[in-house]
Structure formats: structure tokens, C-alpha cells
Amino acid sequence: MKENVVIITGCSTGIGRNLAQTLFARGYRVVATARRLETIKDIPAALHLELDVTKQASVDAAISQTLTRLGRIDYLVNNAGHSVRAAIEDMDEKPAREMFDVNLWGLIRVTRAVLPHMRKRKAGRIIHVGSVVGKFTMPINGAYSASKHAVEAIANAMRVELKPFNIQVVLIEPGTINTQFMSSSIAKSQEQFDNSVSPYAKIYERFRTISAHPARKGALPKEVSQVIVRAMEAKHPKARYLAAVGPLYRAILIMNDRLRDSLMAKLFLK
Ligand SMILES: NC(=O)c1ccc[n+]([C@@H]2O[C@H](COP(=O)([O-])OP(=O)(O)OC[C@H]3O[C@@H](n4cnc5c(N)ncnc54)[C@H](OP(=O)(O)O)[C@@H]3O)[C@@H](O)[C@H]2O)c1
């Protein structure tokens, strides 16, 4: 394991940052990447590289520099992601497309850049950081959830496509994690949330109240890192791992549509 090279996207904050630190401490050769190099300079790593997952040239440069300097890539962790929130009718197309460009197309871009190398070696493991909301959807989170549902579909296809090449694909499905994620999501959706004449103003208000509740603060990023380490080091990894998913979300996962809709209505329409 000591010599294994792992490249991680989105290491500036949150889960990516913690994972880079955790894997470095376990002896991995970590390639920490971020859109702005200055945000990761303090992370201990074998390499620090600029990588914006929305830019093909940036992706290609990061993968080729890794291969030139470290000679191989054993693991790719597709972690970069963000969310924008609004009712579907209120959702501006541009930020929603930009989100898909990171959460879905960014993940595909980086994966495709790494695959020729992994196929050639007939070895490798790809970890996609999805979300528990890749399995169910909450009001005003439809677009983000759609991007994470898409990640589930991509992973399901890739698991079988890559079997002949001895490359495993694993999905990590975190619950609520205490990172920049929520505040950046609210900031990106501020215009909709502040629109008091929106037909959905009440739901936005309700969401703000729910998300400000201390119980919604979420788990520490290290809980997700621990699950990712487990997925990386398992001899035969599972297709998907829930990570820091609390009892409410676990219950929602097994509800039928009628029950889930009525719970969501109770939470968001009261
Ligand atoms: N926090 C949660 O509750 C939660 C739950 C389920 C799943 N997740 C998923 O976990 C992953 C990590 O999120 P987090 O909670 O750690 O949030 P975070 O602290 O906001 O970190 C998100 C990371 O993604 C990076 N990123 C955004 N756009 C990028 C781009 N174009 N190219 C490269 N990097 C980019 C950010 O970099 P900048 O600093 O440059 O913006 C940041 O490093 C995401 O995929 C998220 O969807 C989070």
C-alpha cells in the first residue's frame, strides 16, 4: 500500500482536504489537487497540482504530470462537487448547468483521462463521491440530486465495463457532512432564497430554518474519509458505501414514494 498513488479532486476544503491528510498519514503517495494551488499548499502530499475539473486542458495536464513524476495512478477519488438549490421552476439554467459540469461531467472528464493508464496496467480503483441524495430527493434539491443520481448511473455502468480490465468502481454516499458545502450552497442560491415574492418563498424559509438547526450540522469529514479508506483497502470492495448517514436518511431510503412524499411535505410545507 505504501507506494500506492492516489489522486484526489477538490482538496481545498472539506472531505477532499481531510482525505488527503488521512491518506498521506497512512503512507499513500497523495496527489492533492484543487482549482487554486494556494488553497492546498499546507496539505502534506507527494504532489500538489492545479486541477479544475471543468477544464479539459487542466485535467489532462494534472494526469500527465502525475504519471511523469510518480509513474502510476492506483486510485482516483472524484470528490469535487457543489450544489445549487431552488425549486425547479425557480432554477436558473446557467448555475444548474455549471453544477452538472462539476458534479457529473467533471467526474467523467477526470475518469476518462485516468482510464487509459489504468487499463494498460490492468489495475486501479476509482472512487466516486456521490451522495445519499443520489438515492432519494428532497424539495428544492432536485437539480443537485439529479447530478448525484447521474453519478450513481455512471458508476453502475462503469463497474461492469471495467471488470475485464481489473478496475473497480466504488460509490461513496455521504449523509450530511459539516463542510463548506452547505454555506456555499446557500450563498449560490441566495437570489432565489431572498425572493420574497417567489411562489416557493415559504419552502425556502422552511429550508433555512431546518438547515440552521444544530441537529443538521452534520458529521465530521473524517467519518467520510474513514469509509473511503475502507473502500480503497478492501480486497473485494462493495459497489457502494453509505458514509455518516443518520437514522432519518436511512429510514427515508427504505420508504415507499407515498410515505416519503408525505414526510417531505410535513417537513417542508408546514
Ligand atoms: N457536505 C455534505 O453534506 C455532502 C453530502 C453528500 C455528498 N457530498 C459531496 O462530497 C464532495 C465534497 O464536498 P464537501 O462536503 O467536502 O464540500 P466543500 O468543502 O465545499 O468542498 C468541495 C470541493 O470541491 C471543489 N470544487 C468545486 N468546483 C470545482 C472544480 N470546478 N474543479 C475542482 N474542484 C472543484 C471545491 O474547490 P474550491 O474551494 O475551489 O471551490 C472544494 O475543494 C462533493 O462531491 C459533495 O457533493 C457532500
The ligand as an ORCA input file, in Angstrom:
! r2SCAN-3c Opt
* xyz 0 1
  N     -21.126     18.105      2.792
  C     -22.160     17.310      2.563
  O     -23.171     17.339      3.291
  C     -22.103     16.312      1.423
  C     -23.038     15.271      1.414
  C     -23.012     14.346      0.390
  C     -22.070     14.446     -0.617
  N     -21.170     15.472     -0.592
  C     -20.200     15.546     -1.700
  O     -18.890     15.495     -1.164
  C     -17.991     16.132     -2.065
  C     -17.104     17.094     -1.302
  O     -17.908     18.100     -0.728
  P     -17.579     18.783      0.686
  O     -18.704     18.484      1.584
  O     -16.210     18.466      1.114
  O     -17.739     20.333      0.281
  P     -16.693     21.531      0.174
  O     -15.972     21.699      1.455
  O     -17.482     22.666     -0.370
  O     -15.633     21.026     -0.918
  C     -15.940     20.963     -2.285
  C     -14.648     20.879     -3.056
  O     -14.948     20.782     -4.464
  C     -14.106     21.709     -5.130
  N     -14.559     22.132     -6.446
  C     -15.686     22.811     -6.786
  N     -15.684     23.056     -8.115
  C     -14.526     22.536     -8.616
  C     -13.923     22.463     -9.895
  N     -14.503     23.022    -10.966
  N     -12.717     21.823    -10.043
  C     -12.102     21.279     -8.969
  N     -12.612     21.340     -7.720
  C     -13.808     21.951     -7.556
  C     -14.006     22.890     -4.173
  O     -12.938     23.722     -4.554
  P     -12.966     25.345     -4.403
  O     -12.504     25.625     -2.995
  O     -12.008     25.802     -5.453
  O     -14.380     25.773     -4.655
  C     -13.777     22.124     -2.869
  O     -12.440     21.721     -2.771
  C     -18.860     16.799     -3.134
  O     -18.885     15.976     -4.285
  C     -20.241     16.845     -2.491
  O     -21.270     16.827     -3.464
  C     -21.149     16.406      0.400
*
